[in-house]
Structures are given as structure tokens and as C-alpha cells.
Amino acid sequence: MKTLFRSGVGVSLALSIAVTSIAATPAVAQEQDRIERAVTQPLRDTRIKDDKIPEILQLAASAPYSTRGVKTCKQIRAEVVKLETALGRDVDSASNKDGEGAAMAATAAGEVVKAILPGLGLVRVITGADKQQRRVEAAVYAGSVRRGFLKGMGLAKGCAAPAAPTKAAQAEVPELLPVKKDD
């Protein structure tokens, strides 16, 4: 188990060095972060590198529908910007197609790590990493709920984006995705 763990950590560190050597421009910085997270997943799985939940997400988890301190458009905007810093862009942001290759690389890197370290799920349960991941996921969910709530408040008050959904997002027509029939 120790040899398997050490080889997994070694692979993670080598991949991390390779990832960080890629030139980071503002357009690819977020995608690079996703790749780096995929590469360092084994370290988080063994609690060598714990995720620290940002304070804004902890607050969102404790009271996602609170109106305290968010009465004006300026206050709502400030809160939404903090949430976007922690969560990444919202669904009403303009999509950036440049990073799709990097996103696929991040997914592939995560799958490679899982293949190298069989039994990782058991390691996660034993080390407590699974419990920490659930906490992080709950905080991210609460942060997303809070951001939507705040944008709804901003919309009702007549605020401009990002304190409210963008005009383009408001103009979109909801539609169901087509169901693909298996042959």
C-alpha cells in the first residue's frame, strides 16, 4: 500500500509540475486551475492537501437566503462578485470556448489518477477525505443557491449585472434538450 501511495503521489507531483509549467494567461488560468486540481486529487484523497472552504461559502451555507447586509444594488453586486470569485463564473456569463481542451485534459488527468490508484475510494473513507469533500460540495451548492437568490433580489430591485442576471440570460427561452434514442 505504501509503494502504491508513494508512486501515486510521485505521479501527482510530476503531473503538477508539468501543468504549472504551462504559460498561464487570464483566458486559460481557470482551466489550468481545474487541471491542477485533478492532478492533486490523490493528495486531497489522503488528506495531505485539504480543501479550505472559502469564508464566503461558509457564510452562504449557514444562511443562503439571508438579506442582512444586501439591501442596495452595490451591496448585492459586492456579494455576488465574492461568490463568483469562490465559485467561478455563473451560468449567465458569456461562455469561453477557448478552454474546452484544457477541461477535457483535467477530466482525463483525474481518470488516469483513479486508474493508477485502485481502491482510492476506500482510502478516502479511511482518511476522512470523503467527509471533507462532502463538506466542500455542500458549501459550493449553498454558494450557488445564494448567488441565484441574490441575483433574483437584484433583478427585483432593477440592479445591473452582475447583481442581477444579464439581459441576454433574461431574454433566453427555456427549452428541453432533445432526447437521444439509443439504436
C-alpha positions as CSV (number, residue, x, y, z in Angstrom):
1,M,0.0,0.0,0.0
2,K,2.9,2.4,0.9
3,T,4.6,1.7,-2.5
4,L,1.3,2.3,-4.3
5,F,0.7,5.5,-2.3
6,R,4.2,6.8,-3.0
7,S,4.0,6.1,-6.7
8,G,0.6,7.8,-6.9
9,V,2.0,10.9,-5.0
10,G,5.0,10.9,-7.3
11,V,2.9,10.8,-10.4
12,S,0.7,13.6,-9.0
13,L,3.7,15.8,-8.3
14,A,5.2,15.1,-11.7
15,L,1.9,16.0,-13.4
16,S,1.5,19.0,-11.2
17,I,5.0,20.3,-12.2
18,A,4.1,19.7,-15.9
19,V,0.8,21.5,-15.5
20,T,2.3,24.6,-13.8
21,S,4.9,24.9,-16.4
22,I,2.2,25.8,-19.0
23,A,2.1,29.5,-19.5
24,A,-0.9,30.9,-17.7
25,T,-2.8,33.6,-19.4
26,P,-6.0,35.1,-18.0
27,A,-8.0,33.2,-20.6
28,V,-6.7,29.8,-19.5
29,A,-5.9,30.4,-15.8
30,Q,-9.3,29.0,-14.7
31,E,-8.8,25.9,-16.9
32,Q,-5.2,25.5,-15.6
33,D,-6.6,25.5,-12.0
34,R,-9.0,22.7,-12.9
35,I,-6.2,20.6,-14.4
36,E,-4.0,21.2,-11.3
37,R,-6.9,20.2,-9.0
38,A,-7.3,16.9,-11.0
39,V,-3.6,16.2,-10.7
40,T,-3.5,16.9,-6.9
41,Q,-6.7,14.9,-6.2
42,P,-4.7,12.0,-4.7
43,L,-3.1,14.4,-2.2
44,R,-6.5,15.6,-1.2
45,D,-7.8,12.0,-1.0
46,T,-5.1,11.1,1.5
47,R,-5.7,14.5,3.4
48,I,-2.2,15.7,2.5
49,K,-3.8,18.7,0.8
50,D,-7.2,19.6,2.3
51,D,-9.6,21.9,0.6
52,K,-10.1,25.0,2.7
53,I,-13.7,26.2,2.3
54,P,-13.7,29.9,1.5
55,E,-15.4,32.1,4.1
56,I,-18.0,33.4,1.7
57,L,-19.2,29.8,1.0
58,Q,-19.3,29.0,4.8
59,L,-21.5,32.0,5.3
60,A,-23.7,31.0,2.4
61,A,-24.0,27.5,3.8
62,S,-25.2,28.9,7.2
63,A,-27.8,31.3,5.7
64,P,-28.3,31.1,2.0
65,Y,-31.4,33.3,2.0
66,S,-30.3,36.0,4.4
67,T,-31.0,39.6,3.4
68,R,-28.7,41.0,6.1
69,G,-26.2,43.4,4.5
70,V,-27.6,43.2,1.0
71,K,-30.1,46.0,0.7
72,T,-28.7,48.0,-2.1
73,C,-27.5,47.1,-5.7
74,K,-24.0,47.9,-4.7
75,Q,-24.1,45.5,-1.7
76,I,-25.7,42.8,-3.8
77,R,-23.1,43.2,-6.5
78,A,-20.2,43.0,-4.0
79,E,-21.6,39.8,-2.5
80,V,-22.2,38.2,-6.0
81,V,-18.6,39.1,-7.0
82,K,-17.3,37.4,-3.9
83,L,-19.3,34.3,-4.7
84,E,-18.1,34.3,-8.3
85,T,-14.5,34.5,-7.0
86,A,-15.1,31.4,-4.9
87,L,-17.4,29.5,-7.4
88,G,-16.3,30.6,-10.8
89,R,-18.5,32.2,-13.4
90,D,-22.2,31.9,-13.2
91,V,-24.3,30.3,-16.0
92,D,-25.4,33.7,-17.3
93,S,-21.8,34.7,-18.0
94,A,-20.6,34.7,-21.6
95,S,-19.1,31.2,-22.4
96,N,-15.5,30.9,-23.2
97,K,-14.8,28.2,-25.8
98,D,-11.0,28.6,-25.6
99,G,-10.6,26.3,-22.6
100,E,-12.5,23.2,-23.7
101,G,-9.4,21.3,-24.5
102,A,-8.0,22.1,-21.1
103,A,-11.2,21.0,-19.4
104,M,-11.0,17.6,-21.2
105,A,-7.4,17.3,-20.1
106,A,-8.4,17.9,-16.5
107,T,-11.0,15.1,-16.7
108,A,-8.5,12.8,-18.3
109,A,-5.9,13.5,-15.7
110,G,-8.4,12.7,-13.0
111,E,-9.3,9.4,-14.6
112,V,-5.6,8.5,-15.0
113,V,-5.0,9.1,-11.3
114,K,-8.0,6.9,-10.4
115,A,-6.7,4.1,-12.7
116,I,-3.2,4.4,-11.1
117,L,-4.5,4.2,-7.5
118,P,-7.1,1.4,-7.3
119,G,-9.0,1.4,-4.0
120,L,-8.9,5.1,-3.8
121,G,-12.5,5.2,-2.6
122,L,-11.5,3.1,0.5
123,V,-8.5,5.4,1.1
124,R,-10.8,8.4,1.0
125,V,-13.2,6.9,3.6
126,I,-10.4,5.8,5.9
127,T,-8.6,9.1,5.9
128,G,-11.7,11.2,6.2
129,A,-11.1,12.9,2.8
130,D,-14.6,11.7,1.7
131,K,-16.2,13.6,4.6
132,Q,-14.3,16.8,3.8
133,Q,-15.3,16.5,0.1
134,R,-18.9,16.3,1.1
135,R,-18.5,19.5,3.2
136,V,-16.9,21.3,0.3
137,E,-19.6,20.1,-2.1
138,A,-22.4,21.3,0.3
139,A,-20.7,24.7,0.7
140,V,-20.4,25.0,-3.1
141,Y,-24.1,24.1,-3.5
142,A,-25.1,26.6,-0.9
143,G,-22.9,29.3,-2.6
144,S,-24.7,28.6,-5.9
145,V,-28.1,28.8,-4.3
146,R,-27.1,32.1,-2.5
147,R,-25.8,33.6,-5.8
148,G,-29.1,32.8,-7.5
149,F,-31.1,34.2,-4.6
150,L,-29.0,37.4,-4.7
151,K,-29.4,37.8,-8.4
152,G,-33.1,37.4,-8.0
153,M,-33.1,40.1,-5.4
154,G,-31.0,42.3,-7.7
155,L,-33.4,41.7,-10.6
156,A,-36.4,42.7,-8.4
157,K,-34.6,45.9,-7.4
158,G,-33.7,46.7,-11.0
159,C,-29.9,46.2,-10.5
160,A,-27.5,45.8,-13.4
161,A,-25.4,42.6,-13.9
162,P,-23.7,41.0,-12.0
163,A,-26.1,42.0,-9.2
164,A,-28.8,40.6,-11.4
165,P,-28.9,38.1,-14.4
166,T,-27.6,39.5,-17.6
167,K,-30.1,40.9,-20.2
168,A,-29.1,38.1,-22.5
169,A,-29.9,35.4,-19.9
170,Q,-33.2,37.0,-19.1
171,A,-34.1,37.0,-22.8
172,E,-33.4,33.3,-23.3
173,V,-36.3,31.0,-23.9
174,P,-36.3,27.9,-21.8
175,E,-36.3,24.6,-23.8
176,L,-35.8,21.0,-23.1
177,L,-32.8,19.3,-24.6
178,P,-33.7,16.7,-27.2
179,V,-33.7,13.1,-26.0
180,K,-31.4,10.9,-28.0
181,K,-32.8,7.5,-28.9
182,D,-30.4,4.6,-28.5
183,D,-30.2,2.4,-31.6
